[in-house]
Amino acid sequence: MMMTCHVRPGAKENRIEWLSETEAKVWLTAAPEKGKANKALIDMLAKDLKIAKTKIEIKYGKTAKVKTIVINE
C-alpha cells in the first residue's frame, strides 16, 4: 500500500491526523536533521497502524515535507 504524509517537524507535540486511508498530516517534535524526523515518522506510523517498523519505507521525499510511504504487508 502507498500513502502520502504531510510532515511538520519541530512541532510542539506528536500527532497524526488522517485525511483518508492513504493520506495523513503528521506533526513531529523531532528536528528535521540527520534523519531524526524520518525515524520518528516511521515510529509513529508503526505504532498507529500496529505494524512492524520494518514494513514501513519512505519511498520518495526523504528530505521533503511531503513524503510517499510504502507499507509492505
C-alpha positions, 0 to 999 in steps of 0.5 A: 500500500502507498500513502502520502504524509504531510510532515511538520517537524519541530512541532510542539507535540506528536500527532497524526491526523488522517485525511483518508486511508492513504493520506495523513498530516503528521506533526513531529517534535523531532528536528528535521536533521540527520534523519531524526524526523524520518525515524520518528515518522516511521515510529509513529506510523508503526505504532498507529497502524500496529505494524512492524517498523520494518514494513514501513519505507519512505519511498520518495521525499526523504528530505521533503515535507511531503513524503510517499510511504510504502507499507509492505504487508 
